[in-house]
Amino acid sequence: MVNEGAPTAKRRLLTREARLAYLLLLPAVVCVFGFMVYPLVYVVMMSIFRTNRLGWLQNFVGLANFIEVMSDLEFWRITGRSLFWTLLAVSLKTFLGMIIALLLNVEYRGRKIARMLFIAPWASSVPISVLLWSWVYNPQFGLLNHTLRITGISANPPIWLGYPISGFIAAIWVDIWIGVPFMALVFLSGMQSIPDELYESADLDGVTGFQKFIYITLPSIVRILQISTLLSALWTFNDFNSIYILTGGGPVNTTDILITSIYKNAFVYARFDRAAVMAVITFFILTALSVVYARHYFKEES
């Protein structure tokens, strides 16, 4: 009788624990559905429907919205600019982050203070950092133009954010300034996990510093390099703050990237169906990038 009742009691206990687990998970499931699943599904629905000025679905049009957007040359210019923005910014952040990590990995007095200073841009709020840089670029009282005047380099400094090329370069620099500390810290953590014996053996063999970097440091952190580069590419492609706070996508949309164009189409022009199409295309671009990276990463792992 005892042996027959024990499994029943155990099943009851498991049932109670399962119900409690489901009850505790319910708020998280509701939040995920409400803030992630539902908006994603609704954006996809908007991309295949005509919408009114309030974003409500009107009539089904299928792929007509996609054909309309992809027939627009402005969309392809913005997409190309987004890809160029990501490629250039991520490349420079990776290069500069690697140099800074190498400098911070060397023993010298004040290294801890240097690490704290390098992490400050990344630890600060991104909108606040971009806003500070907008003051630096200000043509009247900005620090950059003031420095150019008092040093005699330029008596009439340019309006940095008022022209397409200079505004785009200024935004890229701000994105790099914010993102480099993350790359440097990730690379530094990887470098510090490399055994000292490898470098000591290389010193005994008369290996130069550059050769140690190529044959010891770089192969040891290649996995970290791949993951950090992927994360940086995803974040940079969706960097809304640097462009919108500095230039607003101007002048005349010449510094827009996909994420700022999506925002303006949705919340400035109230063209929600067009914004939804661009959001879906952006999702597929980032998904394809992630899949390619993942396949390459796991292929090398196997």
C-alpha positions as CSV (number, residue, x, y, z in Angstrom):
1,M,0.0,0.0,0.0
2,V,2.9,2.3,0.8
3,N,4.6,1.5,-2.4
4,E,1.5,2.2,-4.4
5,G,0.7,5.5,-2.7
6,A,4.3,6.9,-2.9
7,P,4.2,7.4,-6.8
8,T,0.8,9.0,-6.5
9,A,2.0,11.5,-3.9
10,K,5.1,12.1,-6.0
11,R,3.0,12.8,-9.1
12,R,0.8,15.2,-7.1
13,L,3.9,17.0,-5.8
14,L,5.3,17.2,-9.4
15,T,2.0,18.5,-10.6
16,R,1.9,21.2,-7.9
17,E,5.5,22.1,-8.7
18,A,4.7,22.2,-12.4
19,R,1.7,24.5,-11.8
20,L,3.7,26.8,-9.6
21,A,6.5,26.9,-12.2
22,Y,4.0,27.8,-15.0
23,L,2.4,30.4,-12.7
24,L,5.8,32.0,-12.0
25,L,6.7,31.9,-15.7
26,L,3.4,33.4,-16.8
27,P,4.4,37.1,-16.3
28,A,7.6,36.6,-18.3
29,V,5.7,34.9,-21.1
30,V,3.1,37.7,-21.2
31,C,5.9,40.3,-21.4
32,V,7.7,38.5,-24.1
33,F,4.5,38.1,-26.1
34,G,3.3,41.7,-25.5
35,F,6.6,43.4,-26.2
36,M,8.3,41.1,-28.8
37,V,6.0,38.6,-30.5
38,Y,2.9,40.7,-31.0
39,P,4.8,43.8,-32.3
40,L,6.8,41.6,-34.7
41,V,3.7,39.9,-36.0
42,Y,1.9,43.2,-36.4
43,V,4.8,44.8,-38.3
44,V,4.8,41.8,-40.7
45,M,1.0,42.3,-41.1
46,M,1.5,46.0,-41.8
47,S,4.0,45.2,-44.5
48,I,1.4,43.3,-46.6
49,F,-1.6,45.6,-45.8
50,R,-2.3,49.2,-46.6
51,T,-2.5,51.2,-43.4
52,N,-4.2,54.5,-42.4
53,R,-2.5,57.4,-40.6
54,L,-3.1,55.7,-37.3
55,G,-1.4,52.5,-38.3
56,W,-4.6,50.4,-38.5
57,L,-4.7,47.7,-41.2
58,Q,-7.0,48.6,-44.2
59,N,-6.9,46.3,-47.2
60,F,-4.6,43.4,-48.1
61,V,-2.1,44.1,-50.9
62,G,0.3,41.2,-50.6
63,L,3.8,42.1,-51.9
64,A,2.7,45.4,-53.5
65,N,4.2,47.3,-50.6
66,F,7.5,45.5,-51.1
67,I,7.5,46.1,-54.8
68,E,6.8,49.8,-54.3
69,V,9.6,50.2,-51.7
70,M,12.2,48.2,-53.7
71,S,11.4,50.1,-56.9
72,D,12.4,53.4,-55.1
73,L,16.0,54.4,-55.8
74,E,16.1,56.3,-52.5
75,F,15.5,53.0,-50.6
76,W,18.6,51.5,-52.3
77,R,20.7,54.6,-51.6
78,I,19.7,54.4,-47.9
79,T,20.4,50.6,-47.8
80,G,23.8,51.0,-49.4
81,R,24.6,53.9,-47.0
82,S,23.6,51.6,-44.1
83,L,25.9,48.8,-45.3
84,F,28.7,51.2,-45.8
85,W,28.1,52.8,-42.4
86,T,28.2,49.4,-40.8
87,L,31.3,48.1,-42.6
88,L,33.4,51.2,-42.1
89,A,32.4,51.7,-38.4
90,V,32.8,48.1,-37.4
91,S,36.2,47.8,-39.2
92,L,37.5,51.0,-37.5
93,K,36.1,49.9,-34.1
94,T,37.8,46.5,-34.4
95,F,41.1,48.0,-35.5
96,L,41.2,50.7,-32.8
97,G,39.9,48.4,-30.2
98,M,42.6,45.9,-30.9
99,I,45.3,48.6,-30.6
100,I,43.9,49.9,-27.3
101,A,43.6,46.4,-25.9
102,L,47.3,45.7,-26.7
103,L,48.2,49.0,-25.0
104,L,46.1,48.2,-21.9
105,N,47.6,44.7,-21.8
106,V,51.1,46.0,-21.2
107,E,52.3,46.5,-17.6
108,Y,52.9,50.2,-16.8
109,R,52.1,52.6,-14.0
110,G,48.6,54.1,-14.3
111,R,47.2,51.2,-16.3
112,K,44.1,50.9,-14.1
113,I,43.3,54.5,-14.5
114,A,43.7,54.2,-18.3
115,R,41.3,51.3,-18.3
116,M,38.7,53.4,-16.4
117,L,39.1,56.3,-18.8
118,F,38.7,54.1,-21.9
119,I,35.5,52.4,-20.6
120,A,33.8,55.8,-19.9
121,P,32.3,56.4,-23.4
122,W,30.8,52.9,-23.5
123,A,29.5,53.0,-19.9
124,S,27.8,56.4,-20.4
125,S,24.3,56.8,-21.7
126,V,24.4,56.8,-25.5
127,P,21.9,59.6,-26.2
128,I,23.8,61.8,-23.7
129,S,27.1,61.0,-25.3
130,V,25.8,61.9,-28.7
131,L,24.2,65.1,-27.4
132,L,27.6,66.1,-26.0
133,W,29.2,65.5,-29.4
134,S,26.5,67.6,-31.1
135,W,27.6,70.5,-28.9
136,V,31.3,69.8,-29.8
137,Y,30.3,70.1,-33.5
138,N,28.2,73.3,-33.0
139,P,29.4,75.9,-35.5
140,Q,29.1,78.9,-33.2
141,F,30.3,77.7,-29.7
142,G,31.4,74.1,-30.3
143,L,34.8,73.0,-29.0
144,L,36.0,71.7,-32.4
145,N,35.5,75.0,-34.3
146,H,36.7,77.0,-31.4
147,T,40.0,75.0,-31.4
148,L,40.3,75.5,-35.1
149,R,39.9,79.3,-34.7
150,I,42.3,79.8,-31.8
151,T,45.0,77.6,-33.3
152,G,44.8,79.4,-36.7
153,I,44.0,76.3,-38.6
154,S,40.8,77.7,-40.0
155,A,39.4,81.2,-39.5
156,N,36.0,80.1,-40.9
157,P,35.5,76.5,-39.8
158,P,32.8,74.5,-41.6
159,I,29.3,73.6,-40.4
160,W,30.1,70.0,-39.7
161,L,26.6,68.7,-39.4
162,G,25.2,70.9,-42.2
163,Y,26.7,69.0,-45.2
164,P,26.1,65.3,-46.3
165,I,29.7,64.1,-46.2
166,S,30.9,65.9,-43.1
167,G,27.7,65.1,-41.2
168,F,28.0,61.4,-42.1
169,I,31.7,61.3,-41.1
170,A,30.9,63.1,-37.8
171,A,28.2,60.5,-37.0
172,I,30.5,57.6,-37.8
173,W,33.2,59.1,-35.5
174,V,30.7,59.4,-32.6
175,D,29.6,55.8,-33.2
176,I,33.2,54.7,-33.2
177,W,34.0,56.7,-30.0
178,I,31.1,55.0,-28.2
179,G,31.8,51.5,-29.5
180,V,35.6,51.2,-29.3
181,P,35.7,50.7,-25.5
182,F,33.5,47.6,-25.8
183,M,35.7,46.0,-28.4
184,A,38.9,46.9,-26.5
185,L,37.6,45.4,-23.2
186,V,36.5,42.2,-25.0
187,F,39.8,41.8,-26.7
188,L,41.7,42.6,-23.5
189,S,39.8,39.9,-21.6
190,G,40.8,37.4,-24.3
191,M,44.4,38.5,-24.2
192,Q,44.6,38.1,-20.5
193,S,43.4,34.5,-20.7
194,I,46.4,33.6,-22.9
195,P,49.0,31.6,-20.9
196,D,52.2,33.6,-20.2
197,E,54.3,30.5,-21.1
198,L,53.5,30.9,-24.8
199,Y,55.0,34.4,-24.8
200,E,58.0,33.3,-22.7
201,S,58.7,30.5,-25.1
202,A,58.5,32.9,-28.0
203,D,60.9,35.3,-26.2
204,L,63.4,32.5,-25.9
205,D,63.1,31.8,-29.6
206,G,63.8,35.5,-30.4
207,V,60.3,36.1,-31.8
208,T,59.4,39.8,-32.4
209,G,56.4,41.5,-30.9
210,F,54.6,41.6,-34.2
211,Q,55.2,37.9,-34.8
212,K,53.9,37.1,-31.3
213,F,50.7,39.1,-32.1
214,I,50.2,37.3,-35.4
215,Y,51.0,33.7,-34.3
216,I,50.0,33.7,-30.6
217,T,47.6,36.6,-29.7
218,L,45.4,36.7,-32.8
219,P,44.8,32.9,-33.1
220,S,44.0,32.7,-29.4
221,I,41.3,35.4,-29.5
222,V,39.9,34.6,-33.0
223,R,36.6,33.3,-31.5
224,I,36.2,36.4,-29.4
225,L,37.0,38.5,-32.4
226,Q,34.2,36.8,-34.5
227,I,31.5,37.1,-31.8
228,S,32.4,40.7,-30.9
229,T,32.5,41.8,-34.5
230,L,29.0,40.2,-35.1
231,L,27.6,42.0,-32.1
232,S,29.2,45.3,-33.1
233,A,27.8,44.9,-36.7
234,L,24.2,44.3,-35.4
235,W,24.4,47.2,-33.0
236,T,26.0,49.6,-35.5
237,F,23.5,48.7,-38.2
238,N,20.7,49.7,-35.8
239,D,22.5,52.7,-34.3
240,F,19.6,55.2,-34.3
241,N,21.0,57.7,-31.8
242,S,24.2,58.8,-33.6
243,I,22.5,59.7,-36.8
244,Y,19.2,61.1,-35.6
245,I,20.5,63.2,-32.7
246,L,23.3,64.7,-34.7
247,T,21.8,65.3,-38.1
248,G,18.2,64.0,-38.0
249,G,19.1,62.2,-41.3
250,G,19.6,65.6,-43.0
251,P,20.4,67.6,-44.9
252,V,17.5,66.3,-47.1
253,N,17.8,62.7,-45.9
254,T,21.4,62.4,-47.2
255,T,22.7,60.9,-43.9
256,D,19.8,58.6,-43.3
257,I,20.3,54.9,-42.7
258,L,17.6,52.3,-42.6
259,I,16.8,52.6,-38.9
260,T,16.3,56.4,-39.0
261,S,14.4,56.2,-42.3
262,I,12.1,53.6,-40.7
263,Y,11.5,55.9,-37.8
264,K,10.8,59.0,-40.0
265,N,8.4,57.1,-42.3
266,A,6.4,55.8,-39.4
267,F,6.4,58.7,-36.9
268,V,7.0,61.7,-39.1
269,Y,5.3,60.9,-42.4
270,A,2.8,58.4,-40.9
271,R,3.6,55.9,-43.7
272,F,3.4,52.8,-41.5
273,D,3.2,50.3,-44.3
274,R,6.3,51.6,-46.0
275,A,8.1,51.7,-42.6
276,A,7.0,48.1,-41.9
277,V,8.4,46.9,-45.2
278,M,11.7,48.5,-44.5
279,A,11.7,47.0,-41.0
280,V,11.1,43.5,-42.4
281,I,13.9,43.9,-44.9
282,T,16.2,45.1,-42.2
283,F,15.2,42.0,-40.1
284,F,16.1,39.7,-43.0
285,I,19.4,41.5,-43.6
286,L,20.5,41.1,-40.0
287,T,19.2,37.5,-39.8
288,A,21.2,36.6,-43.0
289,L,24.3,38.2,-41.4
290,S,23.8,36.3,-38.2
291,V,23.2,33.0,-40.0
292,V,26.4,33.4,-42.2
293,Y,28.4,34.2,-39.1
294,A,26.9,31.3,-37.1
295,R,27.5,28.8,-39.9
296,H,31.1,29.9,-40.3
297,Y,31.6,29.8,-36.5
298,F,30.2,26.4,-35.9
299,K,31.9,25.0,-39.0
300,E,35.3,26.0,-37.6
301,E,34.3,24.6,-34.2
302,S,33.4,21.2,-35.7
